[in-house]
């Protein structure tokens, strides 16, 4: 599998972290070359979400894959900077083509 894309449609905090985390883990188990999380619709992330992203990043690197955070908003980007993970995680600004929305709820 070359690329798996998730469009996160809510704040990645609290109970949402666990819900989305299960989906991300299932996708990572299929060993994609790129696991892309489109964060343009996610207004906030919390510490649990950052920990999840770091674990996912390490897991994918270990299997030859890559985690990509696509189009995070200013607030999410600021949180990543404050947590000092913006240079560890791969952040991509642009989005190639249209996106179909999916919801983890």
Secondary structure, DSSP 8 states (H G I E B T S, - for coil): --EEEEE--S-B-THHHHHHHHHHHHHHHT--SEEEEE-TT---B-HHHHHHHHHHHHHHHHTT-EEEEES--HHHHHHHHHTT-TTTSEEE----S--------
